[in-house]
């Protein structure tokens, strides 16, 4: 059994994700094997009073990195964009960043 902390790894704080906060969309880095239903339940469990309306997931490929002659790829990861329901509370963690 995965706990919500195992599914939601960390928030993604970029210019685009901060612009989406005004429309009720929050962006998180999630576990690669988590599905949309597990992600929605984890967000509702971690942040009390929040109702998830929609979950969009994106698989992000690793980038090519070089250090001198050697090169390799960074790890692949999964991103989730959470859309909250109309009457839902906001996530307090992001309130100070708007």
Secondary structure as UniProt FT lines:
FT   HELIX           4..7
FT   STRAND          8..11
FT   HELIX           15..20
FT   HELIX           21..23
FT   STRAND          25..30
FT   TURN            32..33
FT   HELIX           36..46
FT   TURN            48..49
FT   STRAND          52..60
FT   STRAND          64..67
FT   TURN            68..69
FT   STRAND          70..73
FT   STRAND          77..84
FT   TURN            86..87
FT   HELIX           92..95
FT   TURN            96..97
//
